[in-house]
Amino acid sequence: MKVEVISVGKESYEIFISHGQGGYPTWHTVSRARAIDLLEDYRISYAAFQRDPSMKNEDDLNWSRHLLGIIGATFVVDVVELPFELTEEEKARLKTLETQPA
């Protein structure tokens, strides 16, 4: 599966997913807010896995990575980059989510 970001807007962005041999390519609109929610889910799963590397936490972490990959995020070691620059409001929202108790 290959994901290509087509365009980025204020509230969403467009992606094109090609599924390899025999799969139909699809276009999707992804909400920026949903992408940030998925990033936060990944961070929570990663922290849980670091505390307790159980099979359940590993499955949660792998699922979070998979979902982020589907929406066009890239991974460099354990750093996740969304396919758009965060606005100041989005950065503040992420910072607020980080400080909330799990």
C-alpha positions as CSV (number, residue, x, y, z in Angstrom):
1,M,0.0,0.0,0.0
2,K,1.3,3.4,-0.9
3,V,-0.2,6.7,0.4
4,E,0.4,10.0,-1.3
5,V,-0.8,13.3,0.0
6,I,-2.6,15.2,-2.8
7,S,-3.5,18.5,-1.0
8,V,-3.6,20.0,2.4
9,G,-6.4,22.4,3.6
10,K,-7.2,24.3,6.7
11,E,-9.5,21.5,8.1
12,S,-8.6,18.4,6.1
13,Y,-6.3,17.0,3.6
14,E,-6.7,14.7,0.6
15,I,-4.8,11.4,0.2
16,F,-4.5,8.9,-2.6
17,I,-4.0,5.2,-1.6
18,S,-2.8,2.7,-4.2
19,H,-3.2,-0.9,-3.0
20,G,-0.6,-2.5,-5.2
21,Q,-1.3,-5.3,-7.7
22,G,-5.0,-5.9,-8.2
23,G,-6.2,-3.3,-5.7
24,Y,-8.3,-0.3,-6.6
25,P,-6.8,3.1,-5.9
26,T,-8.9,5.2,-3.6
27,W,-9.0,8.9,-2.7
28,H,-9.9,10.0,0.8
29,T,-10.4,13.2,2.8
30,V,-8.9,13.1,6.3
31,S,-9.8,15.5,9.0
32,R,-6.8,17.2,10.5
33,A,-8.4,16.9,13.9
34,R,-8.8,13.1,13.4
35,A,-5.2,12.8,12.4
36,I,-4.1,14.6,15.6
37,D,-6.4,12.2,17.6
38,L,-4.7,9.3,15.9
39,L,-1.3,10.8,16.8
40,E,-2.3,11.1,20.4
41,D,-3.6,7.5,20.4
42,Y,-0.2,6.4,19.2
43,R,1.6,8.4,21.9
44,I,-0.6,6.8,24.6
45,S,0.0,3.3,23.1
46,Y,3.7,3.9,22.9
47,A,3.9,5.1,26.5
48,A,1.8,2.1,27.7
49,F,4.1,-0.3,25.8
50,Q,7.2,1.3,27.3
51,R,5.8,0.8,30.8
52,D,4.5,-2.8,30.1
53,P,5.6,-4.5,26.9
54,S,2.7,-7.0,27.0
55,M,1.1,-8.5,24.0
56,K,-2.0,-6.3,24.3
57,N,0.0,-3.1,24.5
58,E,2.1,-4.2,21.6
59,D,-1.0,-4.9,19.5
60,D,-2.4,-1.5,20.4
61,L,0.9,0.2,19.4
62,N,1.0,-1.7,16.1
63,W,-2.6,-0.8,15.3
64,S,-1.9,2.8,16.0
65,R,1.1,2.8,13.7
66,H,-1.0,1.1,11.0
67,L,-3.7,3.7,11.2
68,L,-1.2,6.5,11.1
69,G,0.4,4.9,8.0
70,I,-3.0,4.8,6.3
71,I,-3.5,8.5,6.7
72,G,-0.1,9.4,5.3
73,A,2.0,9.8,8.5
74,T,5.7,9.0,8.3
75,F,7.9,7.4,10.9
76,V,11.5,8.2,11.6
77,V,12.6,5.8,14.4
78,D,9.8,6.6,17.0
79,V,9.0,10.1,15.8
80,V,5.8,10.5,13.9
81,E,5.3,13.2,11.3
82,L,1.9,14.1,10.1
83,P,1.6,15.1,6.4
84,F,1.0,18.7,7.3
85,E,2.5,21.5,9.4
86,L,0.7,21.9,12.7
87,T,-0.9,25.3,13.3
88,E,-0.4,27.0,16.7
89,E,-3.9,25.9,17.7
90,E,-3.1,22.3,16.8
91,K,0.2,22.4,18.7
92,A,-1.6,23.8,21.7
93,R,-4.3,21.1,21.5
94,L,-1.6,18.3,21.4
95,K,0.2,19.9,24.3
96,T,-3.1,20.0,26.3
97,L,-3.8,16.3,25.4
98,E,-0.2,15.4,26.6
99,T,-0.9,16.9,30.1
100,Q,-4.3,15.2,30.6
101,P,-4.2,12.2,32.9
102,A,-4.5,8.9,31.0
